[in-house]
Structures are given as C-alpha cells and as structure tokens.
Amino acid sequence: MIKLFIHSLLLWSIGMHARFLGISIDTFTLKTIVLLGALPCASNVSLLAERFKADSGRIAQIILLTTTAAFFTFSVAVAIMTLKKGVMYRKGTLKPQTQGSTIQ
C-alpha cells in the first residue's frame, strides 16, 4: 500500500524539484511519470518469487491488494492530475489548459 501513495508522491516531488532547479520537464511528462508510479505491483513479481523460492502465496496476496487499491488511488491521481490549475501548474512556466485542448 505504501507503494501506491509514497511512490507517486516521491516521483512528483522529484519532478517538481527538478523543475525548480531549471531542468526542463513538461507537464505531460511529469503527469505520466506520476501516474506510472501510481500503478500496482507488476504480476511478474510472482514469477521472480517462485524462481527465488520466496513465499509466492504472500506475493500473490500483495499483488491482489495493490491492484484492488490501485483502482481507487489511480482514479484519485488522475483526478488530481487533470485539474485545470492543479498541482502541476506553475505560474510563469506553463500555459493553462485551453478549452478543447487534450494535451498540455
């Protein structure tokens, strides 16, 4: 569960700090990075668990829980990222989204 919240927040924080330092990261790229961080654990983790003789039953439970929780957390992340002047808007560096445009 920590991965769904902390990972996205950490990626957003790193992206915003990079912008503050002058690194050019456009809004679409930053949104994509944050939303990728909000995705659940990959199913290939169970294959690695079997290969390295880890507790594959526990891994399957973790995958199930994170996938179920990601349904809600990813929806919230998308809602936050699509706010007109939400957390991704920084005055002076980005243009606000215009009516009818699909990508900033």
N, CA, C and O atoms as CSV, one atom per row, in Angstrom:
chain,resi,resn,atom,element,x,y,z
A,1,MET,N,N,0.815,-1.182,0.000
A,1,MET,CA,C,0.000,0.000,0.000
A,1,MET,C,C,0.869,1.260,0.000
A,1,MET,O,O,0.481,2.294,-0.545
A,2,ILE,N,N,2.030,1.160,0.609
A,2,ILE,CA,C,2.938,2.306,0.645
A,2,ILE,C,C,3.367,2.683,-0.773
A,2,ILE,O,O,3.516,3.863,-1.092
A,3,LYS,N,N,3.563,1.671,-1.618
A,3,LYS,CA,C,3.997,1.926,-2.989
A,3,LYS,C,C,3.006,2.810,-3.733
A,3,LYS,O,O,3.415,3.686,-4.495
A,4,LEU,N,N,1.721,2.596,-3.527
A,4,LEU,CA,C,0.712,3.345,-4.266
A,4,LEU,C,C,0.699,4.820,-3.896
A,4,LEU,O,O,0.425,5.666,-4.747
A,5,PHE,N,N,0.990,5.140,-2.645
A,5,PHE,CA,C,0.948,6.528,-2.184
A,5,PHE,C,C,2.316,7.195,-2.233
A,5,PHE,O,O,2.494,8.234,-2.869
A,6,ILE,N,N,3.273,6.586,-1.556
A,6,ILE,CA,C,4.587,7.196,-1.380
A,6,ILE,C,C,5.345,7.288,-2.705
A,6,ILE,O,O,6.002,8.294,-2.976
A,7,HIS,N,N,5.257,6.254,-3.520
A,7,HIS,CA,C,5.989,6.249,-4.786
A,7,HIS,C,C,5.537,7.399,-5.690
A,7,HIS,O,O,6.364,8.108,-6.262
A,8,SER,N,N,4.225,7.576,-5.814
A,8,SER,CA,C,3.703,8.675,-6.640
A,8,SER,C,C,4.111,10.031,-6.083
A,8,SER,O,O,4.545,10.912,-6.825
A,9,LEU,N,N,3.969,10.189,-4.778
A,9,LEU,CA,C,4.339,11.443,-4.134
A,9,LEU,C,C,5.833,11.725,-4.284
A,9,LEU,O,O,6.232,12.867,-4.515
A,10,LEU,N,N,6.646,10.697,-4.154
A,10,LEU,CA,C,8.094,10.851,-4.308
A,10,LEU,C,C,8.451,11.255,-5.742
A,10,LEU,O,O,9.289,12.134,-5.946
A,11,LEU,N,N,7.820,10.621,-6.731
A,11,LEU,CA,C,8.083,10.973,-8.127
A,11,LEU,C,C,7.651,12.402,-8.434
A,11,LEU,O,O,8.356,13.133,-9.130
A,12,TRP,N,N,6.486,12.801,-7.912
A,12,TRP,CA,C,6.022,14.173,-8.118
A,12,TRP,C,C,6.996,15.165,-7.478
A,12,TRP,O,O,7.335,16.186,-8.076
A,13,SER,N,N,7.439,14.860,-6.270
A,13,SER,CA,C,8.365,15.737,-5.555
A,13,SER,C,C,9.690,15.878,-6.306
A,13,SER,O,O,10.222,16.981,-6.431
A,14,ILE,N,N,10.217,14.768,-6.802
A,14,ILE,CA,C,11.474,14.815,-7.561
A,14,ILE,C,C,11.281,15.627,-8.838
A,14,ILE,O,O,12.142,16.429,-9.200
A,15,GLY,N,N,10.156,15.423,-9.521
A,15,GLY,CA,C,9.882,16.180,-10.744
A,15,GLY,C,C,9.762,17.671,-10.492
A,15,GLY,O,O,10.280,18.477,-11.265
A,16,MET,N,N,9.085,18.044,-9.417
A,16,MET,CA,C,8.929,19.461,-9.095
A,16,MET,C,C,10.257,20.084,-8.673
A,16,MET,O,O,10.534,21.236,-9.005
A,17,HIS,N,N,11.074,19.333,-7.946
A,17,HIS,CA,C,12.405,19.837,-7.574
A,17,HIS,C,C,13.276,19.999,-8.815
A,17,HIS,O,O,14.040,20.958,-8.922
A,18,ALA,N,N,13.160,19.065,-9.749
A,18,ALA,CA,C,13.922,19.178,-10.998
A,18,ALA,C,C,13.508,20.432,-11.756
A,18,ALA,O,O,14.356,21.140,-12.299
A,19,ARG,N,N,12.201,20.711,-11.794
A,19,ARG,CA,C,11.722,21.941,-12.433
A,19,ARG,C,C,12.278,23.171,-11.724
A,19,ARG,O,O,12.699,24.133,-12.366
A,20,PHE,N,N,12.276,23.129,-10.393
A,20,PHE,CA,C,12.785,24.254,-9.601
A,20,PHE,C,C,14.259,24.503,-9.904
A,20,PHE,O,O,14.710,25.648,-9.914
A,21,LEU,N,N,15.006,23.431,-10.151
A,21,LEU,CA,C,16.435,23.551,-10.460
A,21,LEU,C,C,16.688,23.943,-11.909
A,21,LEU,O,O,17.835,24.144,-12.307
A,22,GLY,N,N,15.619,24.052,-12.701
A,22,GLY,CA,C,15.757,24.507,-14.071
A,22,GLY,C,C,15.776,23.417,-15.125
A,22,GLY,O,O,15.958,23.701,-16.309
A,23,ILE,N,N,15.590,22.169,-14.707
A,23,ILE,CA,C,15.540,21.076,-15.671
A,23,ILE,C,C,14.191,21.123,-16.378
A,23,ILE,O,O,13.148,21.243,-15.737
A,24,SER,N,N,14.221,21.030,-17.675
A,24,SER,CA,C,13.006,21.168,-18.470
A,24,SER,C,C,12.224,19.852,-18.492
A,24,SER,O,O,12.590,18.914,-19.200
A,25,ILE,N,N,11.156,19.797,-17.719
A,25,ILE,CA,C,10.238,18.660,-17.719
A,25,ILE,C,C,8.860,19.219,-18.001
A,25,ILE,O,O,8.310,19.976,-17.201
A,26,ASP,N,N,8.297,18.838,-19.156
A,26,ASP,CA,C,6.981,19.377,-19.492
A,26,ASP,C,C,5.899,18.709,-18.648
A,26,ASP,O,O,6.124,17.660,-18.044
A,27,THR,N,N,4.742,19.320,-18.616
A,27,THR,CA,C,3.639,18.865,-17.774
A,27,THR,C,C,3.198,17.456,-18.124
A,27,THR,O,O,2.965,16.640,-17.232
A,28,PHE,N,N,3.081,17.161,-19.405
A,28,PHE,CA,C,2.633,15.838,-19.833
A,28,PHE,C,C,3.583,14.753,-19.329
A,28,PHE,O,O,3.132,13.712,-18.850
A,29,THR,N,N,4.887,14.984,-19.433
A,29,THR,CA,C,5.876,14.011,-18.968
A,29,THR,C,C,5.785,13.805,-17.469
A,29,THR,O,O,5.833,12.670,-16.995
A,30,LEU,N,N,5.655,14.887,-16.719
A,30,LEU,CA,C,5.564,14.775,-15.267
A,30,LEU,C,C,4.290,14.038,-14.851
A,30,LEU,O,O,4.316,13.211,-13.940
A,31,LYS,N,N,3.185,14.339,-15.516
A,31,LYS,CA,C,1.935,13.619,-15.230
A,31,LYS,C,C,2.092,12.134,-15.509
A,31,LYS,O,O,1.645,11.299,-14.723
A,32,THR,N,N,2.725,11.804,-16.624
A,32,THR,CA,C,2.924,10.407,-16.988
A,32,THR,C,C,3.781,9.684,-15.969
A,32,THR,O,O,3.469,8.556,-15.586
A,33,ILE,N,N,4.848,10.311,-15.527
A,33,ILE,CA,C,5.735,9.700,-14.534
A,33,ILE,C,C,4.995,9.445,-13.229
A,33,ILE,O,O,5.116,8.371,-12.640
A,34,VAL,N,N,4.229,10.431,-12.777
A,34,VAL,CA,C,3.495,10.288,-11.520
A,34,VAL,C,C,2.435,9.192,-11.627
A,34,VAL,O,O,2.266,8.399,-10.701
A,35,LEU,N,N,1.724,9.147,-12.747
A,35,LEU,CA,C,0.684,8.126,-12.915
A,35,LEU,C,C,1.277,6.727,-13.056
A,35,LEU,O,O,0.674,5.757,-12.598
A,36,LEU,N,N,2.436,6.607,-13.675
A,36,LEU,CA,C,3.099,5.302,-13.725
A,36,LEU,C,C,3.504,4.839,-12.328
A,36,LEU,O,O,3.474,3.645,-12.030
A,37,GLY,N,N,3.878,5.775,-11.488
A,37,GLY,CA,C,4.207,5.435,-10.110
A,37,GLY,C,C,2.999,5.003,-9.298
A,37,GLY,O,O,3.141,4.328,-8.279
A,38,ALA,N,N,1.810,5.390,-9.747
A,38,ALA,CA,C,0.582,5.036,-9.033
A,38,ALA,C,C,0.028,3.670,-9.430
A,38,ALA,O,O,-0.989,3.233,-8.892
A,39,LEU,N,N,0.689,3.000,-10.364
A,39,LEU,CA,C,0.213,1.684,-10.794
A,39,LEU,C,C,0.565,0.618,-9.758
A,39,LEU,O,O,1.517,0.787,-8.996
A,40,PRO,N,N,-0.193,-0.478,-9.723
A,40,PRO,CA,C,0.071,-1.538,-8.738
A,40,PRO,C,C,1.320,-2.345,-9.085
A,40,PRO,O,O,1.942,-2.145,-10.128
A,41,CYS,N,N,1.671,-3.265,-8.181
A,41,CYS,CA,C,2.823,-4.146,-8.402
A,41,CYS,C,C,2.620,-4.961,-9.673
A,41,CYS,O,O,1.499,-5.356,-9.995
A,42,ALA,N,N,3.689,-5.205,-10.376
A,42,ALA,CA,C,3.613,-5.982,-11.617
A,42,ALA,C,C,3.417,-7.463,-11.301
A,42,ALA,O,O,3.881,-7.957,-10.273
A,43,SER,N,N,2.737,-8.150,-12.184
A,43,SER,CA,C,2.473,-9.571,-11.960
A,43,SER,C,C,3.725,-10.426,-12.144
A,43,SER,O,O,3.758,-11.569,-11.689
A,44,ASN,N,N,4.749,-9.896,-12.798
A,44,ASN,CA,C,5.974,-10.687,-12.956
A,44,ASN,C,C,6.722,-10.857,-11.637
A,44,ASN,O,O,7.661,-11.648,-11.551
A,45,VAL,N,N,6.313,-10.126,-10.622
A,45,VAL,CA,C,6.919,-10.278,-9.297
A,45,VAL,C,C,6.671,-11.688,-8.770
A,45,VAL,O,O,7.534,-12.263,-8.108
A,46,SER,N,N,5.497,-12.248,-9.061
A,46,SER,CA,C,5.208,-13.618,-8.601
A,46,SER,C,C,6.117,-14.633,-9.286
A,46,SER,O,O,6.498,-15.630,-8.674
A,47,LEU,N,N,6.465,-14.393,-10.539
A,47,LEU,CA,C,7.400,-15.291,-11.231
A,47,LEU,C,C,8.781,-15.242,-10.592
A,47,LEU,O,O,9.435,-16.270,-10.416
A,48,LEU,N,N,9.212,-14.038,-10.248
A,48,LEU,CA,C,10.505,-13.904,-9.566
A,48,LEU,C,C,10.468,-14.547,-8.184
A,48,LEU,O,O,11.459,-15.130,-7.743
A,49,ALA,N,N,9.335,-14.443,-7.502
A,49,ALA,CA,C,9.205,-15.050,-6.176
A,49,ALA,C,C,9.329,-16.567,-6.264
A,49,ALA,O,O,9.980,-17.193,-5.427
A,50,GLU,N,N,8.708,-17.149,-7.271
A,50,GLU,CA,C,8.824,-18.607,-7.450
A,50,GLU,C,C,10.253,-18.995,-7.786
A,50,GLU,O,O,10.773,-19.979,-7.260
A,51,ARG,N,N,10.882,-18.234,-8.652
A,51,ARG,CA,C,12.245,-18.563,-9.071
A,51,ARG,C,C,13.224,-18.527,-7.901
A,51,ARG,O,O,14.107,-19.379,-7.798
A,52,PHE,N,N,13.065,-17.538,-7.022
A,52,PHE,CA,C,13.982,-17.385,-5.895
A,52,PHE,C,C,13.436,-18.009,-4.615
A,52,PHE,O,O,13.911,-17.713,-3.519
A,53,LYS,N,N,12.438,-18.870,-4.762
A,53,LYS,CA,C,11.871,-19.661,-3.658
A,53,LYS,C,C,11.371,-18.791,-2.509
A,53,LYS,O,O,11.554,-19.127,-1.339
A,54,ALA,N,N,10.735,-17.668,-2.855
A,54,ALA,CA,C,10.127,-16.795,-1.845
A,54,ALA,C,C,8.699,-17.277,-1.600
A,54,ALA,O,O,8.241,-18.228,-2.233
A,55,ASP,N,N,8.018,-16.635,-0.705
A,55,ASP,CA,C,6.642,-17.004,-0.367
A,55,ASP,C,C,5.702,-16.488,-1.458
A,55,ASP,O,O,5.220,-15.358,-1.385
A,56,SER,N,N,5.448,-17.318,-2.462
A,56,SER,CA,C,4.649,-16.882,-3.610
A,56,SER,C,C,3.186,-16.636,-3.239
A,56,SER,O,O,2.519,-15.835,-3.894
A,57,GLY,N,N,2.679,-17.300,-2.213
A,57,GLY,CA,C,1.310,-17.046,-1.759
A,57,GLY,C,C,1.161,-15.635,-1.210
A,57,GLY,O,O,0.182,-14.945,-1.491
A,58,ARG,N,N,2.131,-15.224,-0.435
A,58,ARG,CA,C,2.117,-13.858,0.117
A,58,ARG,C,C,2.261,-12.827,-0.999
A,58,ARG,O,O,1.600,-11.788,-0.985
A,59,ILE,N,N,3.122,-13.121,-1.958
A,59,ILE,CA,C,3.309,-12.213,-3.095
A,59,ILE,C,C,2.006,-12.076,-3.880
A,59,ILE,O,O,1.649,-10.978,-4.308
A,60,ALA,N,N,1.297,-13.186,-4.067
A,60,ALA,CA,C,0.012,-13.143,-4.781
A,60,ALA,C,C,-0.995,-12.278,-4.024
A,60,ALA,O,O,-1.763,-11.543,-4.644
A,61,GLN,N,N,-1.001,-12.357,-2.694
A,61,GLN,CA,C,-1.890,-11.512,-1.886
A,61,GLN,C,C,-1.530,-10.035,-2.052
A,61,GLN,O,O,-2.413,-9.185,-2.164
A,62,ILE,N,N,-0.249,-9.739,-2.067
A,62,ILE,CA,C,0.198,-8.353,-2.224
A,62,ILE,C,C,-0.221,-7.813,-3.581
A,62,ILE,O,O,-0.687,-6.678,-3.686
A,63,ILE,N,N,-0.059,-8.620,-4.616
A,63,ILE,CA,C,-0.460,-8.196,-5.958
A,63,ILE,C,C,-1.961,-7.946,-6.006
A,63,ILE,O,O,-2.406,-6.955,-6.584
A,64,LEU,N,N,-2.744,-8.839,-5.403
A,64,LEU,CA,C,-4.198,-8.669,-5.373
A,64,LEU,C,C,-4.594,-7.402,-4.621
A,64,LEU,O,O,-5.431,-6.635,-5.097
A,65,LEU,N,N,-4.001,-7.178,-3.454
A,65,LEU,CA,C,-4.336,-5.994,-2.655
A,65,LEU,C,C,-3.942,-4.700,-3.358
A,65,LEU,O,O,-4.722,-3.748,-3.384
A,66,THR,N,N,-2.733,-4.655,-3.929
A,66,THR,CA,C,-2.311,-3.416,-4.577
A,66,THR,C,C,-3.109,-3.148,-5.853
A,66,THR,O,O,-3.362,-1.993,-6.193
A,67,THR,N,N,-3.499,-4.196,-6.551
A,67,THR,CA,C,-4.312,-4.000,-7.756
A,67,THR,C,C,-5.691,-3.480,-7.387
A,67,THR,O,O,-6.218,-2.586,-8.050
A,68,THR,N,N,-6.278,-4.034,-6.334
A,68,THR,CA,C,-7.593,-3.575,-5.880
A,68,THR,C,C,-7.526,-2.138,-5.371
A,68,THR,O,O,-8.376,-1.315,-5.712
A,69,ALA,N,N,-6.528,-1.841,-4.567
A,69,ALA,CA,C,-6.389,-0.478,-4.031
A,69,ALA,C,C,-6.046,0.522,-5.131
A,69,ALA,O,O,-6.456,1.681,-5.071
A,70,ALA,N,N,-5.297,0.074,-6.133
A,70,ALA,CA,C,-4.904,0.971,-7.222
A,70,ALA,C,C,-6.108,1.436,-8.031
A,70,ALA,O,O,-6.061,2.498,-8.651
A,71,PHE,N,N,-7.170,0.666,-8.033
A,71,PHE,CA,C,-8.388,1.103,-8.721
A,71,PHE,C,C,-8.844,2.453,-8.169
A,71,PHE,O,O,-9.288,3.321,-8.921
A,72,PHE,N,N,-8.732,2.620,-6.864
A,72,PHE,CA,C,-9.153,3.865,-6.222
A,72,PHE,C,C,-8.049,4.918,-6.247
A,72,PHE,O,O,-8.303,6.074,-6.586
A,73,THR,N,N,-6.829,4.528,-5.890
A,73,THR,CA,C,-5.746,5.506,-5.812
A,73,THR,C,C,-5.373,6.056,-7.188
A,73,THR,O,O,-5.049,7.237,-7.314
A,74,PHE,N,N,-5.417,5.212,-8.217
A,74,PHE,CA,C,-5.100,5.685,-9.562
A,74,PHE,C,C,-6.170,6.655,-10.045
A,74,PHE,O,O,-5.866,7.650,-10.702
A,75,SER,N,N,-7.429,6.359,-9.715
A,75,SER,CA,C,-8.522,7.268,-10.094
A,75,SER,C,C,-8.350,8.635,-9.435
A,75,SER,O,O,-8.572,9.666,-10.070
A,76,VAL,N,N,-7.960,8.641,-8.178
A,76,VAL,CA,C,-7.721,9.905,-7.465
A,76,VAL,C,C,-6.526,10.633,-8.083
A,76,VAL,O,O,-6.569,11.850,-8.260
A,77,ALA,N,N,-5.470,9.903,-8.409
A,77,ALA,CA,C,-4.294,10.528,-9.014
A,77,ALA,C,C,-4.641,11.151,-10.368
A,77,ALA,O,O,-4.183,12.251,-10.679
A,78,VAL,N,N,-5.438,10.463,-11.164
A,78,VAL,CA,C,-5.853,11.017,-12.461
A,78,VAL,C,C,-6.686,12.271,-12.247
A,78,VAL,O,O,-6.512,13.260,-12.959
A,79,ALA,N,N,-7.588,12.241,-11.273
A,79,ALA,CA,C,-8.424,13.411,-10.990
A,79,ALA,C,C,-7.566,14.602,-10.578
A,79,ALA,O,O,-7.815,15.725,-11.017
A,80,ILE,N,N,-6.576,14.373,-9.752
A,80,ILE,CA,C,-5.698,15.459,-9.312
A,80,ILE,C,C,-4.864,15.990,-10.481
A,80,ILE,O,O,-4.685,17.199,-10.625
A,81,MET,N,N,-4.361,15.082,-11.305
A,81,MET,CA,C,-3.509,15.483,-12.421
A,81,MET,C,C,-4.269,16.231,-13.519
A,81,MET,O,O,-3.654,16.950,-14.307
A,82,THR,N,N,-5.577,16.075,-13.583
A,82,THR,CA,C,-6.343,16.721,-14.640
A,82,THR,C,C,-7.045,17.989,-14.171
A,82,THR,O,O,-7.840,18.562,-14.916
A,83,LEU,N,N,-6.770,18.435,-12.958
A,83,LEU,CA,C,-7.310,19.710,-12.510
A,83,LEU,C,C,-6.786,20.817,-13.411
A,83,LEU,O,O,-5.630,20.789,-13.832
A,84,LYS,N,N,-7.640,21.792,-13.704
A,84,LYS,CA,C,-7.255,22.849,-14.649
A,84,LYS,C,C,-6.013,23.608,-14.179
A,84,LYS,O,O,-5.080,23.813,-14.955
A,85,LYS,N,N,-6.000,24.019,-12.929
A,85,LYS,CA,C,-4.830,24.686,-12.364
A,85,LYS,C,C,-4.446,23.966,-11.084
A,85,LYS,O,O,-4.323,24.582,-10.025
A,86,GLY,N,N,-4.259,22.660,-11.191
A,86,GLY,CA,C,-3.955,21.827,-10.036
A,86,GLY,C,C,-2.496,21.884,-9.652
A,86,GLY,O,O,-1.819,22.884,-9.889
A,87,VAL,N,N,-2.018,20.827,-9.068
A,87,VAL,CA,C,-0.670,20.774,-8.530
A,87,VAL,C,C,0.399,20.802,-9.611
A,87,VAL,O,O,1.571,21.013,-9.301
A,88,MET,N,N,0.029,20.593,-10.878
A,88,MET,CA,C,1.019,20.562,-11.938
A,88,MET,C,C,1.237,21.946,-12.562
A,88,MET,O,O,2.119,22.102,-13.407
A,89,TYR,N,N,0.459,22.938,-12.167
A,89,TYR,CA,C,0.541,24.268,-12.770
A,89,TYR,C,C,1.506,25.126,-11.979
A,89,TYR,O,O,1.412,25.212,-10.754
A,90,ARG,N,N,2.429,25.759,-12.674
A,90,ARG,CA,C,3.377,26.662,-12.026
A,90,ARG,C,C,3.405,27.949,-12.815
A,90,ARG,O,O,3.831,27.957,-13.970
A,91,LYS,N,N,2.964,29.025,-12.222
A,91,LYS,CA,C,2.826,30.299,-12.919
A,91,LYS,C,C,4.151,30.732,-13.531
A,91,LYS,O,O,5.206,30.686,-12.897
A,92,GLY,N,N,4.056,31.150,-14.782
A,92,GLY,CA,C,5.234,31.647,-15.462
A,92,GLY,C,C,5.970,30.610,-16.280
A,92,GLY,O,O,6.757,30.971,-17.155
A,93,THR,N,N,5.740,29.323,-16.025
A,93,THR,CA,C,6.462,28.304,-16.772
A,93,THR,C,C,5.550,27.455,-17.636
A,93,THR,O,O,6.010,26.860,-18.610
A,94,LEU,N,N,4.276,27.384,-17.305
A,94,LEU,CA,C,3.343,26.563,-18.056
A,94,LEU,C,C,2.141,27.388,-18.467
A,94,LEU,O,O,1.714,28.282,-17.737
A,95,LYS,N,N,1.606,27.092,-19.616
A,95,LYS,CA,C,0.385,27.745,-20.048
A,95,LYS,C,C,-0.800,26.967,-19.486
A,95,LYS,O,O,-0.781,25.736,-19.483
A,96,PRO,N,N,-1.840,27.672,-19.006
A,96,PRO,CA,C,-3.020,26.944,-18.542
A,96,PRO,C,C,-3.690,26.254,-19.718
A,96,PRO,O,O,-3.590,26.702,-20.860
A,97,GLN,N,N,-4.377,25.153,-19.420
A,97,GLN,CA,C,-5.039,24.381,-20.465
A,97,GLN,C,C,-6.154,25.208,-21.088
A,97,GLN,O,O,-6.968,25.804,-20.382
A,98,THR,N,N,-6.182,25.239,-22.411
A,98,THR,CA,C,-7.214,25.993,-23.112
A,98,THR,C,C,-8.404,25.098,-23.386
A,98,THR,O,O,-8.301,23.871,-23.382
A,99,GLN,N,N,-9.532,25.738,-23.624
A,99,GLN,CA,C,-10.763,24.995,-23.906
A,99,GLN,C,C,-10.582,24.157,-25.155
A,99,GLN,O,O,-10.158,24.677,-26.187
A,100,GLY,N,N,-10.893,22.877,-25.087
A,100,GLY,CA,C,-10.854,22.000,-26.241
A,100,GLY,C,C,-9.529,21.304,-26.472
A,100,GLY,O,O,-9.465,20.391,-27.296
A,101,SER,N,N,-8.452,21.699,-25.771
A,101,SER,CA,C,-7.187,21.000,-25.973
A,101,SER,C,C,-7.159,19.754,-25.106
A,101,SER,O,O,-7.732,19.723,-24.017
A,102,THR,N,N,-6.487,18.735,-25.601
A,102,THR,CA,C,-6.447,17.468,-24.878
A,102,THR,C,C,-5.132,17.256,-24.157
A,102,THR,O,O,-5.096,16.570,-23.135
A,103,ILE,N,N,-4.052,17.829,-24.665
A,103,ILE,CA,C,-2.750,17.674,-24.037
A,103,ILE,C,C,-2.166,19.039,-23.763
A,103,ILE,O,O,-2.198,19.927,-24.615
A,104,GLN,N,N,-1.631,19.200,-22.565
A,104,GLN,CA,C,-0.984,20.469,-22.217
A,104,GLN,C,C,0.399,20.525,-22.795
A,104,GLN,O,O,1.105,21.516,-22.612
